């Protein structure tokens, strides 16, 4: 007798019926196999809490996400290269709801992205398996958390996937996550741009962190909302596999109609656990509760195995049935289940690994271009940054790895006209959606593009920037680790072209003024901040970025035209300042950046007329060595900046690191002119004309020269 009670060989259906319902029988067998895999992943997921550093598990969301994740990864929908997860052309998955990382890590360990040992000791400092996924973990493209940002990056992957070679982008978000506005920026864009290779699974478990069994406020009918935005929408019961699998099959194998797809997976937090202890957002699991839960999960798995074997035994005899059995067992093998009886008589045991992912090949990030075709500047003329960007990008963007993303300010940046002059499909404009602009940029950069994105200085989203920088750091860690999966060239190359820096916004309004952005973003690790003073410098910086592997660059540029300060032989190097005027008998040192450098030169010329020699230093990025060299001269140093004192504050940090010098010389010869208030507090500034602003803050050449004279005479 078979485990189901039917005599072996006793058919439940005739051979004729078997032929008629072959597809249904295959489907039924696959669903039973997925149920077995469901148990395997839940057992691995729960087991992670046993020796996690905090004995913790984000159980509610990880368990509710298990059915959609198992259906996607084991249902035959994804085309993956486990050996090289960075190879172009394979499908990509993004776990936007990062708290479900335990379930995803269980799947990735079983598939062979990394060793099962990684599942042990998670969340500790030495572990690469953290409370959220990130690129330090093999196969993970970006760092995510419950912030509504992964969906935007996944949408960016879908944009790339429409190119050649084509691929699909899948993403899982939580319903709580959909309260984040950045999700809807991506949802609008994806539909408007026909991303029918984009599939989003919503883990609709109707719970959040503070209230695990309902939403903090009622969600709208999501199926109707998504359809109103132009999406294909499926509303399925995600407490079982058939609806999820059917929706995924329609997306993967159905006719594409120019619309992205959302699958609303209705479930509840902790679904699939026996004990309601696991229904909460995060739990610290006592050993007794874990042991009880694992025992029940294993018993359920054994029952599911018996049900599948009974299903096989219930098929009638004949070649057709034997073919079905062989096919289903081959599917079991593909799902990491033993397909042949082992020495102890077991069938369909879980198979974890072996590890397939290897250190990926290096990426050549250098952009190739004809240097002779780049613009030649006339020192007698003025040029705006946008002019330079447009002219140069028409040359740089001939390399297909250069891409730009604007947010309804393309006329200010010059990017869209420049990149679009070479290939308009790589010059994107997301409208007034700066978070989405930055998320799409991250997607392109993760896939090896030299990516530029631009908006006004105050409009960049700090939350997105910080999380992107976390992912960039994890990539660098994976590159540096001798056992890491990434190689040189797999960091993120993104240039954030920040327009209208310092006083450049002028009369647009206080919210647009760019005097505080540099000091604000200075706290973001790995961000290279550069303040451009000259069109020739701008061109050189662009050439510098095209060398590749420059990481995250925050490039502050002037909006209106300026004179050319440097010759054609000028070469920019990050972390280096430049002396534009210098003499042995100089009595003061004037340091600035951006358009302030032009005012500083004017001030030095006025001082020269008074017999006071002034060294003028353009410091587009912080030059620690030069700052200390200038400090040690003992000459008065004046930091004249059209912002809240970015260089001045960094000088104090440099001085602290060299505090032995500071103790001997002190700060009496250091002074500042910037937009800090009279008490040295940071502030925002009222909009006005440029001429008014430099007058109000004492940053005209005349005012600066008067300040220098007072300091020198004192």
C-alpha positions in Angstrom: 0.0 0.0 0.0 1.1 3.5 -0.6 1.2 6.1 2.2 -2.2 7.4 1.0 -3.9 4.0 1.5 -4.3 3.2 -2.2 -2.8 -0.1 -3.4 0.4 0.5 -5.4 -0.5 0.6 -9.1 -4.2 1.1 -8.4 -5.0 4.1 -10.6 -7.1 7.0 -9.4 -7.5 8.1 -13.0 -7.5 6.2 -16.3 -4.7 6.5 -18.8 -7.1 8.5 -21.0 -7.8 10.9 -18.2 -4.1 11.1 -17.5 -3.4 12.3 -21.0 -6.3 14.8 -20.8 -5.1 16.2 -17.5 -1.4 16.0 -17.9 -0.8 19.7 -17.2 -3.0 19.6 -14.1 -1.1 16.6 -12.8 2.2 18.3 -13.4 0.9 21.4 -11.6 -0.4 19.4 -8.7 3.0 17.6 -8.3 4.9 20.8 -8.5 2.8 22.4 -5.8 3.4 19.4 -3.5 7.2 19.7 -4.1 7.0 23.4 -3.3 5.2 22.6 0.0 8.2 20.3 0.9 10.6 23.2 0.0 8.4 25.5 2.2 9.2 23.3 5.2 12.9 23.2 4.4 13.2 27.0 4.2 11.1 27.5 7.4 13.3 25.0 9.3 16.5 26.8 8.1 14.9 30.2 8.9 13.8 29.3 12.4 17.1 27.6 13.1 19.0 30.9 12.5 17.6 32.2 15.8 19.3 29.4 17.8 22.8 30.9 17.6 22.1 34.4 16.4 24.1 36.9 18.5 20.8 38.2 20.0 18.8 34.9 19.6 16.5 37.0 17.6 14.5 36.6 14.4 12.3 39.0 12.4 9.9 36.1 12.4 6.6 37.8 11.4 7.7 39.1 8.1 10.2 36.4 7.2 7.6 33.6 7.7 4.8 35.5 5.8 7.2 36.0 2.9 8.2 32.4 2.7 5.5 31.2 0.3 6.1 34.0 -2.3 9.9 33.5 -2.0 9.8 29.8 -2.4 7.4 30.0 -5.3 9.7 32.5 -7.1 13.0 30.7 -6.4 11.9 27.1 -6.7 9.0 27.4 -9.2 11.2 27.6 -12.3 10.7 31.3 -12.9 14.2 32.8 -12.4 17.2 32.6 -14.8 20.2 32.8 -12.4 23.9 32.4 -12.8 24.9 31.1 -9.4 28.6 31.0 -10.3 28.6 34.7 -11.2 25.7 36.7 -9.9 27.0 39.8 -11.6 26.9 38.4 -15.1 24.7 40.6 -17.3 21.5 39.1 -18.7 20.3 37.0 -15.7 17.2 37.9 -13.8 17.6 40.0 -10.6 15.8 39.8 -7.3 15.6 42.6 -4.8 14.4 42.1 -1.2 13.0 45.6 -0.5 11.5 44.5 2.8 14.9 43.7 4.3 13.6 42.4 7.5 12.7 39.1 5.7 16.4 38.5 5.2 16.4 35.3 7.2 14.1 33.6 4.8 16.1 34.8 1.8 19.4 33.8 3.3 18.0 30.3 3.9 17.2 30.1 0.2 20.5 31.5 -0.9 22.5 29.1 1.3 20.5 26.2 -0.1 21.0 27.3 -3.7 24.7 27.7 -3.2 25.4 31.4 -3.1 27.3 30.8 0.2 28.0 28.1 2.7 25.3 27.1 5.2 27.7 28.1 8.0 26.9 31.7 7.2 23.4 31.1 8.7 25.0 30.6 12.1 26.0 33.5 14.4 24.1 36.0 12.4 23.9 39.7 13.3 27.3 39.5 15.1 30.1 41.8 14.1 32.1 39.0 12.4 29.1 37.7 10.5 28.2 38.8 6.9 24.5 37.9 7.6 23.1 41.0 9.2 19.6 42.0 10.2 19.1 43.4 6.7 20.6 42.1 3.4 23.5 43.9 1.8 26.2 43.2 -0.8 28.6 41.9 1.8 26.5 38.8 1.4 27.1 36.9 -1.9 24.4 37.3 -4.5 22.9 40.4 -2.9 23.1 43.5 -5.1 22.1 46.4 -2.8 21.6 47.1 0.9 18.0 47.3 1.9 15.8 47.7 5.0 12.1 48.5 5.5 12.4 52.0 3.9 10.6 51.6 0.6 13.7 52.0 -1.4 14.5 48.6 -2.8 11.5 48.8 -5.2 13.0 51.9 -6.8 16.4 50.2 -7.3 14.6 47.1 -8.7 12.7 49.3 -11.1 16.1 50.6 -12.2 17.3 47.1 -12.8 14.1 46.6 -15.0 15.1 49.7 -17.0 18.5 48.1 -17.7 16.7 44.8 -18.4 14.9 46.3 -21.3 18.2 46.8 -23.1 20.3 44.0 -24.5 20.8 41.4 -23.1 17.2 41.5 -21.7 16.2 40.2 -18.3 13.4 40.5 -15.7 13.6 42.3 -12.4 11.7 40.9 -9.4 11.1 42.7 -6.1 9.4 41.9 -2.8 8.0 44.8 -0.7 6.0 44.8 2.5 2.5 46.4 2.7 3.8 48.5 5.6 6.6 49.6 3.4 4.1 50.9 0.9 3.4 53.8 3.3 6.8 55.2 2.1 6.4 57.8 -0.6 9.4 56.6 -2.5 7.6 53.4 -3.4 4.9 55.4 -5.3 7.5 57.4 -7.2 8.8 54.1 -8.6 5.3 52.7 -9.2 4.4 55.8 -11.2 7.6 55.7 -13.3 7.5 52.0 -14.0 4.1 52.1 -15.5 4.7 55.3 -17.5 7.8 53.7 -19.1 6.4 50.4 -20.0 8.5 48.2 -17.7 6.7 45.0 -18.4 9.8 43.0 -17.3 9.2 44.2 -13.7 7.4 42.1 -11.2 6.7 43.2 -7.6 5.4 40.8 -5.0 3.7 42.6 -2.0 3.9 40.6 1.2 0.5 41.8 2.4 0.7 40.4 5.9 -1.5 43.2 7.3 0.9 44.0 10.1 3.7 46.4 11.1 6.3 46.7 13.8 4.2 48.4 16.4 1.0 46.5 15.7 1.6 43.1 14.3 -1.9 42.1 13.4 -3.2 45.2 11.6 -1.9 48.3 9.7 -1.5 51.6 11.6 -4.0 53.1 9.2 -6.3 51.4 6.6 -4.6 50.7 3.3 -6.6 51.5 0.1 -7.7 48.6 -2.2 -4.2 48.0 -3.6 -5.4 46.0 -6.6 -7.4 49.0 -7.8 -4.7 51.5 -7.0 -2.0 49.6 -8.9 -4.3 49.2 -11.9 -5.2 52.8 -11.9 -1.4 53.5 -12.2 -1.3 51.2 -15.2 -0.1 47.9 -13.7 -1.2 44.4 -14.2 -2.4 43.3 -10.7 -3.1 39.9 -9.2 -4.7 39.5 -5.8 -3.8 36.0 -4.5 -4.1 33.9 -1.3 -0.4 33.6 -0.2 -1.2 31.1 2.5 -1.0 28.5 -0.3 1.0 28.1 -3.4 -1.4 27.8 -6.4 -2.4 31.4 -6.7 1.2 32.8 -6.3 2.5 30.2 -8.8 -0.2 31.0 -11.3 0.4 34.7 -11.1 4.2 34.3 -11.5 3.6 32.0 -14.5 1.4 34.6 -16.1 4.1 37.2 -15.7 7.0 35.0 -16.7 5.4 33.2 -19.7 2.4 35.2 -20.6 2.2 37.9 -23.3 3.9 41.1 -22.3 1.5 44.1 -22.6 3.8 47.0 -21.7 2.7 47.0 -18.1 4.6 46.1 -15.0 3.1 43.4 -12.8 2.2 43.4 -9.1 1.2 40.3 -7.2 -0.6 41.1 -3.9 0.2 38.2 -1.7 -2.4 38.1 1.1 -1.3 36.5 4.3 -0.5 37.4 7.9 2.6 37.9 10.0 4.2 34.6 11.1 2.1 32.5 8.7 3.3 28.9 8.6 4.5 28.8 12.2 2.7 26.5 14.6 3.1 28.8 17.7 1.6 32.2 17.7 4.8 33.3 19.4 6.3 33.9 15.9 3.5 36.2 14.7 5.2 39.4 16.0 7.6 41.6 14.1 10.7 40.4 15.9 11.1 37.8 18.6 13.9 36.6 20.9 13.3 32.8 20.8 13.6 30.7 23.9 15.2 27.3 23.3 12.1 25.4 24.5 9.9 27.3 22.1 12.3 26.8 19.2 12.7 23.1 19.9 8.9 22.6 19.9 8.5 24.6 16.7 11.2 22.8 14.8 9.8 19.4 15.8 6.4 20.3 14.5 7.9 21.8 11.3 9.8 18.5 10.7 6.7 16.4 11.3 4.8 18.5 8.8 7.6 18.1 6.3 7.5 14.3 6.7 3.7 14.4 6.1 4.2 16.4 2.9 6.9 14.0 1.7 4.5 11.1 2.2 1.7 13.0 0.4 4.0 13.5 -2.6 5.1 9.9 -2.7 1.5 8.8 -2.5 0.8 11.2 -5.4 3.5 9.4 -7.5 2.2 6.0 -6.5 -1.3 6.9 -7.4 -0.4 7.5 -11.0 -1.3 4.6 -13.3 1.2 2.4 -15.0 2.5 2.9 -18.5 5.1 5.0 -20.3 3.2 8.3 -19.9 3.1 7.9 -16.1 6.7 6.9 -15.9 7.7 10.0 -17.9 5.7 12.1 -15.4 7.4 10.5 -12.4 10.8 11.0 -13.9 10.0 14.6 -14.8 8.7 15.4 -11.3 11.7 13.7 -9.7 14.0 15.8 -11.9 12.0 18.9 -10.7 12.6 17.7 -7.1 16.3 17.5 -7.8 16.3 21.0 -9.3 14.6 22.1 -6.1 17.5 20.7 -4.0 15.8 17.5 -3.0 17.3 14.1 -3.3 15.6 12.3 -6.2 17.1 8.9 -5.6 16.7 6.7 -2.5 19.7 7.1 -0.1 21.3 4.2 1.8 18.9 4.6 4.7 15.9 4.5 2.4 15.0 8.3 2.5 13.7 10.2 -0.5 13.4 13.9 -1.0 15.8 14.9 1.7 16.9 18.6 1.6 20.1 19.3 -0.2 22.0 22.4 0.9 24.6 23.7 -1.6 27.2 23.0 -2.7 28.6 26.5 -2.8 28.5 27.6 -6.5 29.3 31.3 -6.3 32.9 32.2 -6.9 34.7 35.5 -6.8 33.4 37.3 -9.8 35.6 38.7 -12.6 37.0 42.2 -12.3 35.1 45.0 -14.0 36.8 47.5 -16.3 35.2 50.8 -15.2 37.3 53.0 -17.4 35.2 55.0 -19.9 36.8 55.1 -23.4 36.5 58.4 -25.3 38.3 60.5 -27.9 40.1 63.2 -25.8 40.8 65.3 -28.8 37.0 65.8 -29.3 36.4 67.3 -25.9 35.7 71.0 -25.8 38.6 73.5 -25.8 38.1 76.5 -23.5 39.0 80.1 -24.2 40.4 81.8 -21.1 38.8 85.1 -22.3 35.3 83.7 -22.2 32.9 82.5 -19.5 31.2 79.1 -19.5 28.4 77.6 -17.3 28.7 74.2 -15.8 25.7 73.1 -17.8 27.5 74.1 -21.1 30.5 72.1 -20.1 28.5 69.1 -19.0 26.5 69.0 -22.3 29.5 69.5 -24.5 31.7 66.9 -22.7 29.0 64.3 -22.2 28.3 64.2 -25.9 31.8 62.7 -26.1 31.9 60.7 -22.9 28.5 59.1 -23.5 29.5 57.5 -26.7 30.7 54.8 -24.3 27.5 52.8 -23.6 28.3 52.6 -19.9 27.6 56.3 -19.3 24.1 57.1 -18.1 22.3 60.1 -16.6 19.2 60.6 -14.6 17.6 64.1 -13.9 14.6 65.1 -11.9 13.0 67.9 -13.9 16.0 70.1 -13.7 17.8 68.8 -16.8 18.2 72.3 -18.3 20.2 73.3 -15.2 22.5 70.2 -15.2 23.1 69.9 -18.9 23.2 66.1 -18.5 20.1 65.1 -20.5 21.2 67.2 -23.5 24.7 65.8 -23.3 24.1 62.1 -22.8 21.0 62.3 -25.0 23.2 63.7 -27.8 24.9 60.3 -27.9 22.0 58.0 -26.9 18.7 59.5 -25.5 17.7 56.1 -24.1 20.5 56.6 -21.5 19.4 60.1 -20.6 16.5 59.6 -18.2 14.3 62.2 -16.5 12.2 61.0 -13.6 10.2 64.3 -13.0 9.9 65.8 -9.6 10.9 62.6 -7.8 14.4 63.0 -6.5 14.4 59.8 -4.3 13.5 57.7 -7.4 16.2 59.5 -9.4 18.8 58.4 -6.9 17.4 54.8 -6.6 17.5 54.4 -10.4 21.1 55.7 -10.3 22.1 53.1 -7.8 20.7 50.4 -10.0 22.7 51.4 -13.0 25.8 51.8 -10.8 25.4 48.3 -9.3 25.4 46.9 -12.8 28.7 48.6 -13.7 27.5 51.9 -15.3 29.2 55.3 -14.8 26.2 57.0 -13.5 25.3 60.7 -13.1 22.3 62.1 -11.5 21.4 65.7 -10.9 19.2 68.1 -9.1 19.5 71.3 -7.0 21.8 70.9 -3.9 19.0 70.9 -1.3 16.9 68.3 -3.2 19.0 65.2 -2.8 17.4 62.7 -0.4 19.6 62.1 2.6 17.8 58.8 3.5 18.5 57.4 0.0 22.1 58.7 0.0 22.9 57.1 3.3 21.5 53.7 2.5 23.3 53.7 -0.9 26.5 54.5 0.9 26.0 51.6 3.2 25.6 49.3 0.2 28.7 50.8 -1.4 30.7 50.2 1.8 29.6 46.6 1.9 30.7 46.2 -1.7 34.1 47.5 -0.8 34.2 45.1 2.2 33.4 42.2 -0.1 36.1 43.3 -2.5 38.7 43.7 0.2 37.9 40.4 1.9 40.1 37.6 0.7 37.1 35.3 0.8 34.7 37.9 -0.6 32.6 37.4 -3.7 33.3 40.7 -5.4 36.4 41.8 -7.3 37.9 45.2 -8.2 35.6 47.4 -10.1 32.4 46.3 -8.4 31.9 49.4 -6.2 29.3 52.0 -7.1 30.3 54.8 -9.4 27.7 57.6 -9.0 28.3 61.3 -9.5 25.6 63.4 -7.8 25.8 66.6 -9.8 24.5 69.2 -7.3 23.6 72.3 -9.2 23.2 75.9 -7.8 25.6 75.5 -5.0 26.5 78.2 -2.4 24.9 81.5 -3.6 24.0 80.2 -7.1 20.3 79.7 -6.5 19.9 83.4 -6.0 16.2 84.5 -5.9 14.4 81.2 -6.2 13.5 80.9 -2.5 15.1 80.0 0.8 14.3 76.2 0.4 16.4 76.2 -2.7 19.5 77.9 -1.3 22.6 75.7 -1.3 24.6 77.0 1.7 24.1 74.0 4.0 24.2 70.9 1.8 28.0 70.2 2.0 28.1 70.4 5.8 24.9 68.2 6.0 26.2 65.5 3.6 29.7 65.6 5.1 28.5 63.1 7.7 27.8 60.4 5.0 30.7 57.9 4.9 32.5 57.3 1.5 31.0 60.5 -0.1 33.6 62.6 -1.9 32.5 66.2 -1.8 33.8 68.5 -4.5 33.1 72.2 -5.0 33.8 73.4 -8.6 35.3 76.8 -9.2 36.1 76.8 -12.9 34.9 75.4 -16.2 38.3 73.9 -17.0 38.2 72.3 -13.5 34.8 71.0 -14.3 36.0 69.3 -17.5 39.0 67.9 -15.7 36.8 66.5 -12.9 34.6 64.8 -15.5 37.7 63.2 -17.1 38.7 62.1 -13.6 35.4 60.4 -13.0 35.6 58.6 -16.4 38.7 56.8 -15.1 36.3 54.7 -13.1 36.2 53.4 -9.5 35.7 56.9 -8.1 32.8 55.8 -5.9 30.2 58.2 -4.6 30.9 61.8 -5.7 28.9 64.8 -4.6 29.9 67.4 -7.2 28.7 71.0 -6.4 28.6 73.2 -9.5 27.8 76.9 -10.3 24.6 77.6 -12.1 25.7 80.7 -14.1 28.8 81.2 -16.2 32.2 81.9 -14.8 35.6 82.8 -16.0 38.2 80.2 -16.8 40.9 80.0 -14.0 43.0 77.1 -15.2 44.8 76.2 -18.4 44.2 73.2 -20.6 46.9 71.3 -18.8 45.1 71.4 -15.5 44.6 67.9 -13.9 42.1 67.5 -11.0 42.9 65.1 -8.2 40.6 64.4 -5.3 42.0 65.6 -2.0 44.2 68.2 -3.5 44.1 72.0 -3.3 45.6 74.5 -5.8 47.5 77.7 -5.3 46.2 80.2 -7.8 48.3 83.1 -6.4 51.4 82.7 -4.3 54.5 84.7 -3.4 57.3 84.3 -0.8 56.5 87.7 0.7 52.7 87.0 1.0 51.4 88.1 4.4 48.1 86.2 4.4 46.5 83.1 3.0 42.9 83.1 1.5 41.2 79.8 1.1 37.9 79.3 -0.8 36.0 77.1 -3.3 33.3 77.4 -5.9 32.5 80.9 -7.1 34.1 82.2 -3.9 37.5 81.6 -5.5 36.7 84.3 -8.1 35.9 86.7 -5.3 39.0 85.7 -3.4 41.2 86.5 -6.5 39.5 89.9 -6.7 40.2 90.5 -3.0 43.9 89.5 -3.4 44.2 92.0 -6.3 42.8 94.8 -4.1 45.3 93.8 -1.3 48.1 93.8 -3.8 47.3 97.4 -4.6 47.7 98.1 -0.9 51.1 96.3 -0.8 49.7 93.2 0.9 50.6 90.0 -0.8 47.9 87.3 -0.4 48.2 83.6 -1.3 44.9 82.4 -2.9 44.1 78.7 -2.6 41.3 77.0 -4.4 40.3 73.9 -2.4 37.6 72.0 -4.4 38.1 69.1 -2.0 39.7 68.9 1.4 43.6 68.8 1.1 44.8 67.7 4.6 48.5 67.9 3.7 48.2 71.4 2.2 46.1 72.7 5.0 48.7 71.7 7.6 51.5 73.1 5.4 49.7 76.5 5.2 48.9 76.4 9.0 52.5 75.8 9.9 53.6 79.0 8.1 52.0 80.9 10.9 50.6 83.4 8.4 47.0 84.5 8.9 44.6 82.1 7.2 41.2 83.3 6.1 38.5 80.8 5.1 36.1 82.7 2.8 33.1 80.4 1.9 29.7 81.0 0.5 28.2 78.3 2.8 28.1 77.3 6.4 31.9 76.8 6.5 32.5 73.4 5.0 36.2 73.8 4.5 36.6 75.6 7.9 34.9 72.7 9.7 37.0 70.2 8.0 40.1 72.2 8.8 39.2 71.9 12.5 39.0 68.1 12.1 42.4 68.0 10.3 43.9 70.2 13.1 42.5 67.9 15.7 44.3 64.9 14.1 47.5 67.0 14.1 46.8 68.6 17.5 50.4 68.7 18.5 50.9 71.5 16.0 47.7 73.1 17.1 48.9 73.2 20.7 52.1 75.0 19.7 50.5 77.5 17.3 46.9 77.8 18.4 44.1 79.4 16.3 44.7 83.1 16.8 45.9 83.5 13.2 42.8 81.7 11.7 39.6 83.6 10.8 36.5 82.8 8.8 33.9 84.6 6.6 30.9 82.4 5.8 27.1 82.1 6.3 27.2 81.0 9.9 25.5 83.5 12.2 27.2 85.9 14.6 27.4 83.2 17.2 28.8 80.6 14.8 25.6 78.7 14.4 24.5 77.1 11.2 21.6 78.7 9.4 19.6 78.8 6.2 19.7 82.0 4.2 17.1 84.2 2.6 17.0 84.2 -1.2 18.4 87.3 -2.9 20.4 88.3 -5.9 24.0 87.1 -5.9 25.2 90.7 -5.5 23.0 91.2 -2.4 24.2 87.9 -0.8 27.9 88.5 -1.1 27.3 92.0 0.3 25.2 90.8 3.3 27.7 88.2 4.3 30.9 90.2 3.7 32.1 88.1 0.8 32.6 90.8 -1.9 36.2 91.3 -3.0 36.3 94.6 -1.2 34.8 93.2 2.1 37.3 90.2 2.0 40.2 92.5 1.3 39.2 94.8 4.2 39.1 91.7 6.5 42.5 90.6 5.3 43.9 94.1 6.0 42.5 94.1 9.5 43.9 90.7 10.2 47.3 91.5 8.9 47.5 94.8 10.7 46.4 93.1 13.9 
